[in-house]
Amino acid sequence: MDHGNRSGDDVLVVGAGPVGLTAACQLARLGVRPRVVETLERPTTESRAVGVHARSLEMLAALDVLPRLESRGRRIAALEMVDGRTARTRARLELGDAPTRHPYVLDVARPDTEAVLAERAAELGVVVERGVTLTALTQDADGVEVALRSADGERTVPVGWVVGADGGHSTTRHLAGTHLEGGFHGQHFAMADVDVDTPLSPDTIRMFTHPDGMGILFPLAGTRARIMFFVDPPGPDAGAPTLEQIQALADARMGGRVRAHDPRWLTYFEIHHAQVPRYRHGRVLLAGDAAPARAGDHAPDPVADSADPGLVRRYLDDALRLTEPSAV
Ligand SMILES: Cc1cc2nc3c(=O)[nH]c(=O)nc-3n(C[C@H](O)[C@H](O)[C@H](O)COP(=O)(O)OP(=O)(O)OC[C@H]3O[C@@H](n4cnc5c(N)ncnc54)[C@H](O)[C@@H]3O)c2cc1C
């Protein structure tokens, strides 16, 4: 395979979700300006990952994006366990004493996270090429050849390294010849991104216990909130829950304290607990949901994974060794 004259910056990041953008920013800060391709012509409007925890906040602070991110989200000072039938608080965990510079959770909708990271990436000279999809990949010890499809057709491009941050259904993972191992029958949730009327203070994430399944309220900026409920598997043809169904769940399981309106996004989703056996396959590295398929699973954190300086340093070290033909 002839890969031409490669240098340390020919790293392709596949996917401009929170993980791809974070990895791109980290690589750029470390002197490797990656190329980033993203299938979607426009960023998603789905709120998805909303709770950003202390370790990710520390790493996002190092990327100089935290004040911008905080201006779009809401600081959460405590977690509460509430009896869903009586609305009585059973336990409250204050986060203020946590041993971190950021002893709180930041609730922020994913489009805001992406927008801020994309802005930072642009400042660092990274261009996100939208409407470009990775469709094929072959590699040998010296490099990777990828096929990228866009409105202009399909091109084959040589790159030194590929970071697959293309989500739970990762094409990169499939093309690298690996697969997820683990549990594929997880918990099901009905989820709503809505505005809420509630007397409950907005600085607390509340988990409402109920015999039929837990309900969770994540306050976002303003009156916006993410509410979710453990539910039985909705079945393959269920479609999305309606606002009325979400309200009925809230009435039953949130002590009658939450009224939902103005829905932005209603959906069912399932958490899987599966992971690839290895993150690295030759010159292909997998990150975020492409590696552990954890829609909604908070640990380990996908942003923390990709922003981890040690991990990215290892990416970088590997990338810089591109000039040494026997490196891999
Ligand atoms: C319904 C739902 C609800 C969720 N709720 C929560 C939550 O409450 N809290 C939480 O912490 N997490 C939640 N998550 C999980 C969270 O969204 C993910 O952990 C997080 O988005 C992972 O980021 P990522 O960048 O690895 O992947 P993604 O966000 O999936 O981004 C991958 C990107 O790659 C692009 N892409 C895919 N294939 C290609 C290709 N071949 N070529 C180019 N680009 C490609 C996609 O368009 C996408 O933009 C939820 C997920 C879902 C689906």
The ligand as an SDF file (V2000), in Angstrom:
LIG
                    3D

 53 58  0  0  0  0  0  0  0  0999 V2000
  -31.7290    7.9570   22.9300 C   0  0  0  0  0  0  0  0  0  0  0  0
  -30.4240    8.2070   23.6520 C   0  0  0  0  0  0  0  0  0  0  0  0
  -30.4250    8.8270   24.9010 C   0  0  0  0  0  0  0  0  0  0  0  0
  -29.2370    9.0320   25.5970 C   0  0  0  0  0  0  0  0  0  0  0  0
  -29.2790    9.6270   26.8260 N   0  0  0  0  0  0  0  0  0  0  0  0
  -28.1260    9.8010   27.5090 C   0  0  0  0  0  0  0  0  0  0  0  0
  -28.0970   10.4050   28.8030 C   0  0  0  0  0  0  0  0  0  0  0  0
  -29.1120   10.7830   29.3360 O   0  0  0  0  0  0  0  0  0  0  0  0
  -26.9020   10.5450   29.4480 N   0  0  0  0  0  0  0  0  0  0  0  0
  -25.7370   10.1170   28.8890 C   0  0  0  0  0  0  0  0  0  0  0  0
  -24.6680   10.2480   29.5040 O   0  0  0  0  0  0  0  0  0  0  0  0
  -25.7330    9.5750   27.6460 N   0  0  0  0  0  0  0  0  0  0  0  0
  -26.8830    9.3990   26.9700 C   0  0  0  0  0  0  0  0  0  0  0  0
  -26.8790    8.8230   25.7370 N   0  0  0  0  0  0  0  0  0  0  0  0
  -25.5860    8.3440   25.2410 C   0  0  0  0  0  0  0  0  0  0  0  0
  -24.7830    9.4440   24.6210 C   0  0  0  0  0  0  0  0  0  0  0  0
  -25.5410   10.0620   23.6060 O   0  0  0  0  0  0  0  0  0  0  0  0
  -23.5170    8.8110   24.0610 C   0  0  0  0  0  0  0  0  0  0  0  0
  -22.7930    8.1380   25.0930 O   0  0  0  0  0  0  0  0  0  0  0  0
  -22.6320    9.8450   23.4150 C   0  0  0  0  0  0  0  0  0  0  0  0
  -23.3610   10.5610   22.4360 O   0  0  0  0  0  0  0  0  0  0  0  0
  -21.4580    9.1340   22.7710 C   0  0  0  0  0  0  0  0  0  0  0  0
  -20.7620   10.0340   21.9960 O   0  0  0  0  0  0  0  0  0  0  0  0
  -19.9500    9.5700   20.7220 P   0  0  0  0  0  0  0  0  0  0  0  0
  -19.3290   10.8200   20.1830 O   0  0  0  0  0  0  0  0  0  0  0  0
  -19.0850    8.4050   21.0700 O   0  0  0  0  0  0  0  0  0  0  0  0
  -21.0050    8.9770   19.6910 O   0  0  0  0  0  0  0  0  0  0  0  0
  -22.2480    9.6850   19.0100 P   0  0  0  0  0  0  0  0  0  0  0  0
  -22.7840   10.7660   19.8450 O   0  0  0  0  0  0  0  0  0  0  0  0
  -23.1600    8.5880   18.5940 O   0  0  0  0  0  0  0  0  0  0  0  0
  -21.6260   10.3760   17.7120 O   0  0  0  0  0  0  0  0  0  0  0  0
  -21.1500    9.6250   16.6360 C   0  0  0  0  0  0  0  0  0  0  0  0
  -21.1430   10.5030   15.3980 C   0  0  0  0  0  0  0  0  0  0  0  0
  -20.5530    9.7640   14.3320 O   0  0  0  0  0  0  0  0  0  0  0  0
  -21.2890   10.0120   13.1470 C   0  0  0  0  0  0  0  0  0  0  0  0
  -21.0750    8.8580   12.2640 N   0  0  0  0  0  0  0  0  0  0  0  0
  -21.5890    7.6130   12.4120 C   0  0  0  0  0  0  0  0  0  0  0  0
  -21.1250    6.8070   11.4390 N   0  0  0  0  0  0  0  0  0  0  0  0
  -20.3080    7.5550   10.6610 C   0  0  0  0  0  0  0  0  0  0  0  0
  -19.5360    7.2610    9.5000 C   0  0  0  0  0  0  0  0  0  0  0  0
  -19.4870    6.0340    8.9570 N   0  0  0  0  0  0  0  0  0  0  0  0
  -18.8130    8.2610    8.9370 N   0  0  0  0  0  0  0  0  0  0  0  0
  -18.8360    9.5210    9.4880 C   0  0  0  0  0  0  0  0  0  0  0  0
  -19.5600    9.8390   10.5940 N   0  0  0  0  0  0  0  0  0  0  0  0
  -20.2790    8.8690   11.1740 C   0  0  0  0  0  0  0  0  0  0  0  0
  -22.7310   10.1480   13.6220 C   0  0  0  0  0  0  0  0  0  0  0  0
  -23.5170   10.8790   12.6970 O   0  0  0  0  0  0  0  0  0  0  0  0
  -22.5460   10.8890   14.9460 C   0  0  0  0  0  0  0  0  0  0  0  0
  -22.6150   12.2980   14.7980 O   0  0  0  0  0  0  0  0  0  0  0  0
  -28.0400    8.6160   25.0130 C   0  0  0  0  0  0  0  0  0  0  0  0
  -28.0200    8.0270   23.7380 C   0  0  0  0  0  0  0  0  0  0  0  0
  -29.2090    7.8130   23.0610 C   0  0  0  0  0  0  0  0  0  0  0  0
  -29.1850    7.1670   21.6910 C   0  0  0  0  0  0  0  0  0  0  0  0
  1  2  1  0
  2  3  1  0
  2 52  2  0
  3  4  2  0
  4  5  1  0
  4 50  1  0
  5  6  2  0
  6  7  1  0
  6 13  1  0
  7  8  2  0
  7  9  1  0
  9 10  1  0
 10 11  2  0
 10 12  1  0
 12 13  2  0
 13 14  1  0
 14 15  1  0
 14 50  1  0
 15 16  1  0
 16 17  1  0
 16 18  1  0
 18 19  1  0
 18 20  1  0
 20 21  1  0
 20 22  1  0
 22 23  1  0
 23 24  1  0
 24 25  2  0
 24 26  1  0
 24 27  1  0
 27 28  1  0
 28 29  2  0
 28 30  1  0
 28 31  1  0
 31 32  1  0
 32 33  1  0
 33 34  1  0
 33 48  1  0
 34 35  1  0
 35 36  1  0
 35 46  1  0
 36 37  1  0
 36 45  1  0
 37 38  2  0
 38 39  1  0
 39 40  1  0
 39 45  2  0
 40 41  1  0
 40 42  2  0
 42 43  1  0
 43 44  2  0
 44 45  1  0
 46 47  1  0
 46 48  1  0
 48 49  1  0
 50 51  2  0
 51 52  1  0
 52 53  1  0
M  END
$$$$
